[in-house]
């Protein structure tokens, strides 16, 4: 029965995304919700200017419908599911506002960094308050061991750091056609396996719904992309995967399973620090995927390589948690 629920969830998430595309993509195109390409980005990306963005709406709608329908058939909506939907929708809404300002109000940078940070922190704090109100553990486990330590009130700092940092890390990865869609599908797939292993079936259903939704989106986001997810999708996915890691008590393992997101973020941090301290850049451009473009790799080669790295890290994460 549970196996059937998982399969149906995956298929439903995929089909809803695919079926929404003929409606949403032309709608975004008619409203001229096209992506503005940064002038300092790779020159080859200028031809992508005008490609409809905010396609993350397709992903979010698919996730919400799929999880509510499938969880309703399997059981009642749990607190975990409400928390997952709240963070996903909240960060998605924040990303939508950012995208809206960029494409409609023609402010290429969208929300200011302070406005975005404030919104991310508020959502994280609300999540933490509900999380602790319902008695969830504030312990953090060491992957592959039985060791754990309780952070107590300090857990709120970890939650804020993870949600803000994680959502921004995922957002940074969304720079090439299909890059984030593929890496997200792999990472959420890994967490679906781990949630299932813990008998957290609601969380597993949610994770599988995300996998289906992003794979359906990937049909139209693969190179050459017909639509971009924008911050609407990337922030929502970032918030969602961090929330899953917190609910499954796999906070530290997220660093490994989401290793591609971590590497992309570190490349930006290293680039900034190096330039400020020495006046020199370590990479030709950051995030890291742009560096490989500029050394001559095709966009598709970069994407497939990063997918492969993500898959290796996901399998390693599952191995550490399940078999060690």
TORKOL-4160 file (C-alpha; in steps of 0.2 Angstrom, whole numbers, padded with zeros to 4 digits, m for minus):
324
<pt num="1" X="0000" Y="0000" Z="0000"/>
<pt num="2" X="0014" Y="0012" Z="0005"/>
<pt num="3" X="0024" Y="0008" Z="m0010"/>
<pt num="4" X="0009" Y="0012" Z="m0021"/>
<pt num="5" X="0006" Y="0029" Z="m0013"/>
<pt num="6" X="0024" Y="0033" Z="m0016"/>
<pt num="7" X="0023" Y="0029" Z="m0035"/>
<pt num="8" X="0006" Y="0038" Z="m0037"/>
<pt num="9" X="0013" Y="0053" Z="m0028"/>
<pt num="10" X="0028" Y="0053" Z="m0040"/>
<pt num="11" X="0018" Y="0052" Z="m0055"/>
<pt num="12" X="0005" Y="0064" Z="m0049"/>
<pt num="13" X="0018" Y="0077" Z="m0045"/>
<pt num="14" X="0026" Y="0075" Z="m0062"/>
<pt num="15" X="0010" Y="0076" Z="m0072"/>
<pt num="16" X="0003" Y="0091" Z="m0063"/>
<pt num="17" X="0019" Y="0101" Z="m0068"/>
<pt num="18" X="0019" Y="0095" Z="m0086"/>
<pt num="19" X="0000" Y="0098" Z="m0088"/>
<pt num="20" X="0002" Y="0116" Z="m0080"/>
<pt num="21" X="0016" Y="0121" Z="m0092"/>
<pt num="22" X="0005" Y="0124" Z="m0108"/>
<pt num="23" X="m0006" Y="0135" Z="m0097"/>
<pt num="24" X="0007" Y="0144" Z="m0086"/>
<pt num="25" X="0022" Y="0146" Z="m0099"/>
<pt num="26" X="0011" Y="0155" Z="m0112"/>
<pt num="27" X="0003" Y="0166" Z="m0099"/>
<pt num="28" X="0020" Y="0171" Z="m0092"/>
<pt num="29" X="0025" Y="0175" Z="m0110"/>
<pt num="30" X="0010" Y="0186" Z="m0113"/>
<pt num="31" X="0013" Y="0196" Z="m0097"/>
<pt num="32" X="0031" Y="0198" Z="m0103"/>
<pt num="33" X="0037" Y="0190" Z="m0087"/>
<pt num="34" X="0054" Y="0187" Z="m0096"/>
<pt num="35" X="0071" Y="0184" Z="m0087"/>
<pt num="36" X="0083" Y="0199" Z="m0087"/>
<pt num="37" X="0101" Y="0193" Z="m0089"/>
<pt num="38" X="0114" Y="0201" Z="m0079"/>
<pt num="39" X="0127" Y="0210" Z="m0090"/>
<pt num="40" X="0141" Y="0204" Z="m0080"/>
<pt num="41" X="0136" Y="0186" Z="m0083"/>
<pt num="42" X="0143" Y="0175" Z="m0096"/>
<pt num="43" X="0140" Y="0183" Z="m0114"/>
<pt num="44" X="0132" Y="0167" Z="m0120"/>
<pt num="45" X="0118" Y="0169" Z="m0108"/>
<pt num="46" X="0112" Y="0185" Z="m0116"/>
<pt num="47" X="0102" Y="0175" Z="m0129"/>
<pt num="48" X="0091" Y="0168" Z="m0114"/>
<pt num="49" X="0085" Y="0186" Z="m0111"/>
<pt num="50" X="0066" Y="0186" Z="m0112"/>
<pt num="51" X="0064" Y="0167" Z="m0108"/>
<pt num="52" X="0048" Y="0166" Z="m0096"/>
<pt num="53" X="0053" Y="0166" Z="m0078"/>
<pt num="54" X="0043" Y="0163" Z="m0062"/>
<pt num="55" X="0040" Y="0145" Z="m0068"/>
<pt num="56" X="0042" Y="0140" Z="m0050"/>
<pt num="57" X="0024" Y="0143" Z="m0048"/>
<pt num="58" X="0021" Y="0127" Z="m0057"/>
<pt num="59" X="0032" Y="0117" Z="m0045"/>
<pt num="60" X="0024" Y="0125" Z="m0030"/>
<pt num="61" X="0006" Y="0122" Z="m0036"/>
<pt num="62" X="0011" Y="0104" Z="m0040"/>
<pt num="63" X="0019" Y="0101" Z="m0023"/>
<pt num="64" X="0004" Y="0108" Z="m0013"/>
<pt num="65" X="m0009" Y="0099" Z="m0023"/>
<pt num="66" X="0000" Y="0082" Z="m0024"/>
<pt num="67" X="0005" Y="0082" Z="m0005"/>
<pt num="68" X="m0013" Y="0087" Z="0001"/>
<pt num="69" X="m0022" Y="0074" Z="m0010"/>
<pt num="70" X="m0010" Y="0060" Z="m0007"/>
<pt num="71" X="m0008" Y="0063" Z="0012"/>
<pt num="72" X="m0027" Y="0065" Z="0013"/>
<pt num="73" X="m0029" Y="0047" Z="0005"/>
<pt num="74" X="m0016" Y="0040" Z="0016"/>
<pt num="75" X="m0019" Y="0048" Z="0033"/>
<pt num="76" X="m0023" Y="0065" Z="0040"/>
<pt num="77" X="m0012" Y="0080" Z="0037"/>
<pt num="78" X="0001" Y="0080" Z="0051"/>
<pt num="79" X="0010" Y="0094" Z="0059"/>
<pt num="80" X="0026" Y="0090" Z="0049"/>
<pt num="81" X="0016" Y="0092" Z="0033"/>
<pt num="82" X="0009" Y="0109" Z="0038"/>
<pt num="83" X="0027" Y="0115" Z="0043"/>
<pt num="84" X="0033" Y="0108" Z="0026"/>
<pt num="85" X="0019" Y="0117" Z="0016"/>
<pt num="86" X="0021" Y="0133" Z="0026"/>
<pt num="87" X="0040" Y="0135" Z="0023"/>
<pt num="88" X="0038" Y="0130" Z="0005"/>
<pt num="89" X="0024" Y="0142" Z="0001"/>
<pt num="90" X="0032" Y="0156" Z="0012"/>
<pt num="91" X="0049" Y="0155" Z="0004"/>
<pt num="92" X="0040" Y="0153" Z="m0013"/>
<pt num="93" X="0030" Y="0169" Z="m0010"/>
<pt num="94" X="0046" Y="0178" Z="m0005"/>
<pt num="95" X="0054" Y="0173" Z="m0021"/>
<pt num="96" X="0038" Y="0177" Z="m0031"/>
<pt num="97" X="0039" Y="0195" Z="m0024"/>
<pt num="98" X="0058" Y="0196" Z="m0029"/>
<pt num="99" X="0054" Y="0189" Z="m0046"/>
<pt num="100" X="0039" Y="0201" Z="m0048"/>
<pt num="101" X="0050" Y="0216" Z="m0044"/>
<pt num="102" X="0063" Y="0211" Z="m0056"/>
<pt num="103" X="0052" Y="0207" Z="m0071"/>
<pt num="104" X="0037" Y="0219" Z="m0069"/>
<pt num="105" X="0045" Y="0234" Z="m0060"/>
<pt num="106" X="0061" Y="0232" Z="m0070"/>
<pt num="107" X="0072" Y="0232" Z="m0055"/>
<pt num="108" X="0085" Y="0218" Z="m0060"/>
<pt num="109" X="0091" Y="0215" Z="m0042"/>
<pt num="110" X="0073" Y="0212" Z="m0036"/>
<pt num="111" X="0070" Y="0214" Z="m0017"/>
<pt num="112" X="0085" Y="0222" Z="m0008"/>
<pt num="113" X="0096" Y="0210" Z="0002"/>
<pt num="114" X="0089" Y="0217" Z="0018"/>
<pt num="115" X="0071" Y="0214" Z="0013"/>
<pt num="116" X="0074" Y="0197" Z="0007"/>
<pt num="117" X="0084" Y="0192" Z="0023"/>
<pt num="118" X="0071" Y="0199" Z="0034"/>
<pt num="119" X="0057" Y="0189" Z="0026"/>
<pt num="120" X="0068" Y="0173" Z="0027"/>
<pt num="121" X="0071" Y="0176" Z="0045"/>
<pt num="122" X="0053" Y="0179" Z="0050"/>
<pt num="123" X="0048" Y="0163" Z="0041"/>
<pt num="124" X="0062" Y="0153" Z="0050"/>
<pt num="125" X="0057" Y="0160" Z="0067"/>
<pt num="126" X="0038" Y="0156" Z="0065"/>
<pt num="127" X="0044" Y="0138" Z="0059"/>
<pt num="128" X="0054" Y="0137" Z="0075"/>
<pt num="129" X="0041" Y="0143" Z="0087"/>
<pt num="130" X="0028" Y="0130" Z="0080"/>
<pt num="131" X="0042" Y="0116" Z="0079"/>
<pt num="132" X="0046" Y="0118" Z="0098"/>
<pt num="133" X="0027" Y="0121" Z="0103"/>
<pt num="134" X="0023" Y="0104" Z="0097"/>
<pt num="135" X="0038" Y="0096" Z="0106"/>
<pt num="136" X="0050" Y="0092" Z="0092"/>
<pt num="137" X="0068" Y="0088" Z="0097"/>
<pt num="138" X="0081" Y="0101" Z="0097"/>
<pt num="139" X="0095" Y="0088" Z="0097"/>
<pt num="140" X="0107" Y="0086" Z="0083"/>
<pt num="141" X="0113" Y="0069" Z="0078"/>
<pt num="142" X="0131" Y="0065" Z="0071"/>
<pt num="143" X="0128" Y="0055" Z="0055"/>
<pt num="144" X="0133" Y="0037" Z="0055"/>
<pt num="145" X="0134" Y="0036" Z="0074"/>
<pt num="146" X="0122" Y="0036" Z="0089"/>
<pt num="147" X="0129" Y="0052" Z="0096"/>
<pt num="148" X="0118" Y="0068" Z="0097"/>
<pt num="149" X="0119" Y="0084" Z="0107"/>
<pt num="150" X="0104" Y="0095" Z="0113"/>
<pt num="151" X="0106" Y="0113" Z="0107"/>
<pt num="152" X="0091" Y="0119" Z="0118"/>
<pt num="153" X="0088" Y="0138" Z="0114"/>
<pt num="154" X="0103" Y="0138" Z="0103"/>
<pt num="155" X="0093" Y="0127" Z="0090"/>
<pt num="156" X="0084" Y="0143" Z="0084"/>
<pt num="157" X="0100" Y="0150" Z="0078"/>
<pt num="158" X="0103" Y="0134" Z="0069"/>
<pt num="159" X="0086" Y="0134" Z="0061"/>
<pt num="160" X="0088" Y="0152" Z="0055"/>
<pt num="161" X="0105" Y="0149" Z="0049"/>
<pt num="162" X="0100" Y="0133" Z="0039"/>
<pt num="163" X="0084" Y="0140" Z="0032"/>
<pt num="164" X="0092" Y="0157" Z="0026"/>
<pt num="165" X="0108" Y="0149" Z="0021"/>
<pt num="166" X="0100" Y="0134" Z="0013"/>
<pt num="167" X="0088" Y="0143" Z="0003"/>
<pt num="168" X="0101" Y="0155" Z="m0004"/>
<pt num="169" X="0113" Y="0141" Z="m0008"/>
<pt num="170" X="0099" Y="0133" Z="m0018"/>
<pt num="171" X="0095" Y="0149" Z="m0026"/>
<pt num="172" X="0114" Y="0152" Z="m0031"/>
<pt num="173" X="0113" Y="0135" Z="m0040"/>
<pt num="174" X="0099" Y="0140" Z="m0052"/>
<pt num="175" X="0110" Y="0147" Z="m0065"/>
<pt num="176" X="0110" Y="0135" Z="m0080"/>
<pt num="177" X="0096" Y="0126" Z="m0089"/>
<pt num="178" X="0091" Y="0111" Z="m0079"/>
<pt num="179" X="0105" Y="0112" Z="m0066"/>
<pt num="180" X="0094" Y="0115" Z="m0051"/>
<pt num="181" X="0080" Y="0105" Z="m0057"/>
<pt num="182" X="0091" Y="0089" Z="m0058"/>
<pt num="183" X="0101" Y="0092" Z="m0043"/>
<pt num="184" X="0085" Y="0095" Z="m0033"/>
<pt num="185" X="0077" Y="0080" Z="m0039"/>
<pt num="186" X="0092" Y="0069" Z="m0033"/>
<pt num="187" X="0093" Y="0078" Z="m0016"/>
<pt num="188" X="0075" Y="0076" Z="m0012"/>
<pt num="189" X="0075" Y="0058" Z="m0018"/>
<pt num="190" X="0088" Y="0054" Z="m0006"/>
<pt num="191" X="0079" Y="0062" Z="0008"/>
<pt num="192" X="0063" Y="0053" Z="0003"/>
<pt num="193" X="0073" Y="0037" Z="0005"/>
<pt num="194" X="0079" Y="0042" Z="0022"/>
<pt num="195" X="0062" Y="0048" Z="0028"/>
<pt num="196" X="0054" Y="0032" Z="0023"/>
<pt num="197" X="0068" Y="0023" Z="0032"/>
<pt num="198" X="0063" Y="0032" Z="0048"/>
<pt num="199" X="0044" Y="0028" Z="0045"/>
<pt num="200" X="0041" Y="0047" Z="0043"/>
<pt num="201" X="0029" Y="0043" Z="0028"/>
<pt num="202" X="0021" Y="0060" Z="0027"/>
<pt num="203" X="0039" Y="0068" Z="0025"/>
<pt num="204" X="0043" Y="0055" Z="0012"/>
<pt num="205" X="0027" Y="0058" Z="0002"/>
<pt num="206" X="0031" Y="0077" Z="0002"/>
<pt num="207" X="0049" Y="0074" Z="m0004"/>
<pt num="208" X="0043" Y="0062" Z="m0018"/>
<pt num="209" X="0030" Y="0075" Z="m0023"/>
<pt num="210" X="0044" Y="0088" Z="m0025"/>
<pt num="211" X="0054" Y="0075" Z="m0035"/>
<pt num="212" X="0039" Y="0073" Z="m0047"/>
<pt num="213" X="0036" Y="0091" Z="m0048"/>
<pt num="214" X="0054" Y="0096" Z="m0052"/>
<pt num="215" X="0056" Y="0082" Z="m0065"/>
<pt num="216" X="0040" Y="0088" Z="m0073"/>
<pt num="217" X="0047" Y="0105" Z="m0073"/>
<pt num="218" X="0063" Y="0099" Z="m0080"/>
<pt num="219" X="0054" Y="0093" Z="m0096"/>
<pt num="220" X="0053" Y="0112" Z="m0100"/>
<pt num="221" X="0068" Y="0118" Z="m0091"/>
<pt num="222" X="0081" Y="0107" Z="m0099"/>
<pt num="223" X="0093" Y="0115" Z="m0112"/>
<pt num="224" X="0087" Y="0125" Z="m0121"/>
<pt num="225" X="0075" Y="0130" Z="m0107"/>
<pt num="226" X="0058" Y="0136" Z="m0112"/>
<pt num="227" X="0055" Y="0143" Z="m0094"/>
<pt num="228" X="0065" Y="0147" Z="m0078"/>
<pt num="229" X="0059" Y="0143" Z="m0061"/>
<pt num="230" X="0066" Y="0160" Z="m0054"/>
<pt num="231" X="0068" Y="0164" Z="m0036"/>
<pt num="232" X="0050" Y="0158" Z="m0034"/>
<pt num="233" X="0055" Y="0140" Z="m0036"/>
<pt num="234" X="0073" Y="0141" Z="m0030"/>
<pt num="235" X="0069" Y="0149" Z="m0013"/>
<pt num="236" X="0054" Y="0137" Z="m0011"/>
<pt num="237" X="0065" Y="0122" Z="m0015"/>
<pt num="238" X="0079" Y="0128" Z="m0003"/>
<pt num="239" X="0067" Y="0131" Z="0011"/>
<pt num="240" X="0058" Y="0114" Z="0008"/>
<pt num="241" X="0074" Y="0103" Z="0008"/>
<pt num="242" X="0081" Y="0112" Z="0024"/>
<pt num="243" X="0064" Y="0109" Z="0033"/>
<pt num="244" X="0065" Y="0090" Z="0028"/>
<pt num="245" X="0082" Y="0089" Z="0035"/>
<pt num="246" X="0076" Y="0097" Z="0052"/>
<pt num="247" X="0061" Y="0086" Z="0053"/>
<pt num="248" X="0071" Y="0070" Z="0050"/>
<pt num="249" X="0085" Y="0076" Z="0062"/>
<pt num="250" X="0098" Y="0075" Z="0048"/>
<pt num="251" X="0104" Y="0093" Z="0049"/>
<pt num="252" X="0122" Y="0088" Z="0047"/>
<pt num="253" X="0119" Y="0076" Z="0033"/>
<pt num="254" X="0111" Y="0090" Z="0023"/>
<pt num="255" X="0128" Y="0097" Z="0020"/>
<pt num="256" X="0133" Y="0081" Z="0011"/>
<pt num="257" X="0117" Y="0077" Z="0002"/>
<pt num="258" X="0115" Y="0095" Z="m0003"/>
<pt num="259" X="0134" Y="0096" Z="m0007"/>
<pt num="260" X="0132" Y="0104" Z="m0024"/>
<pt num="261" X="0123" Y="0118" Z="m0016"/>
<pt num="262" X="0136" Y="0120" Z="m0003"/>
<pt num="263" X="0150" Y="0120" Z="m0016"/>
<pt num="264" X="0142" Y="0133" Z="m0026"/>
<pt num="265" X="0140" Y="0144" Z="m0011"/>
<pt num="266" X="0158" Y="0141" Z="m0005"/>
<pt num="267" X="0164" Y="0146" Z="m0023"/>
<pt num="268" X="0155" Y="0163" Z="m0021"/>
<pt num="269" X="0162" Y="0166" Z="m0003"/>
<pt num="270" X="0179" Y="0161" Z="m0009"/>
<pt num="271" X="0178" Y="0173" Z="m0024"/>
<pt num="272" X="0172" Y="0188" Z="m0014"/>
<pt num="273" X="0185" Y="0186" Z="0000"/>
<pt num="274" X="0199" Y="0183" Z="m0012"/>
<pt num="275" X="0195" Y="0198" Z="m0022"/>
<pt num="276" X="0193" Y="0209" Z="m0007"/>
<pt num="277" X="0209" Y="0203" Z="0002"/>
<pt num="278" X="0221" Y="0201" Z="m0013"/>
<pt num="279" X="0212" Y="0210" Z="m0028"/>
<pt num="280" X="0212" Y="0194" Z="m0037"/>
<pt num="281" X="0199" Y="0181" Z="m0042"/>
<pt num="282" X="0201" Y="0162" Z="m0039"/>
<pt num="283" X="0188" Y="0158" Z="m0052"/>
<pt num="284" X="0184" Y="0166" Z="m0069"/>
<pt num="285" X="0167" Y="0169" Z="m0062"/>
<pt num="286" X="0156" Y="0163" Z="m0048"/>
<pt num="287" X="0145" Y="0153" Z="m0044"/>
<pt num="288" X="0156" Y="0138" Z="m0049"/>
<pt num="289" X="0146" Y="0133" Z="m0064"/>
<pt num="290" X="0150" Y="0149" Z="m0073"/>
<pt num="291" X="0168" Y="0146" Z="m0070"/>
<pt num="292" X="0167" Y="0129" Z="m0080"/>
<pt num="293" X="0157" Y="0138" Z="m0094"/>
<pt num="294" X="0171" Y="0151" Z="m0096"/>
<pt num="295" X="0185" Y="0138" Z="m0097"/>
<pt num="296" X="0176" Y="0130" Z="m0112"/>
<pt num="297" X="0164" Y="0117" Z="m0105"/>
<pt num="298" X="0147" Y="0117" Z="m0114"/>
<pt num="299" X="0132" Y="0121" Z="m0103"/>
<pt num="300" X="0125" Y="0103" Z="m0105"/>
<pt num="301" X="0142" Y="0096" Z="m0099"/>
<pt num="302" X="0142" Y="0107" Z="m0084"/>
<pt num="303" X="0125" Y="0102" Z="m0079"/>
<pt num="304" X="0127" Y="0083" Z="m0081"/>
<pt num="305" X="0143" Y="0084" Z="m0072"/>
<pt num="306" X="0135" Y="0093" Z="m0057"/>
<pt num="307" X="0120" Y="0081" Z="m0058"/>
<pt num="308" X="0133" Y="0066" Z="m0057"/>
<pt num="309" X="0142" Y="0074" Z="m0042"/>
<pt num="310" X="0125" Y="0077" Z="m0033"/>
<pt num="311" X="0120" Y="0059" Z="m0036"/>
<pt num="312" X="0136" Y="0052" Z="m0029"/>
<pt num="313" X="0134" Y="0063" Z="m0013"/>
<pt num="314" X="0116" Y="0058" Z="m0011"/>
<pt num="315" X="0121" Y="0039" Z="m0012"/>
<pt num="316" X="0135" Y="0042" Z="0000"/>
<pt num="317" X="0123" Y="0051" Z="0012"/>
<pt num="318" X="0110" Y="0037" Z="0011"/>
<pt num="319" X="0124" Y="0024" Z="0014"/>
<pt num="320" X="0131" Y="0033" Z="0030"/>
<pt num="321" X="0113" Y="0035" Z="0037"/>
<pt num="322" X="0106" Y="0018" Z="0033"/>
<pt num="323" X="0121" Y="0006" Z="0033"/>
<pt num="324" X="0134" Y="0013" Z="0044"/>
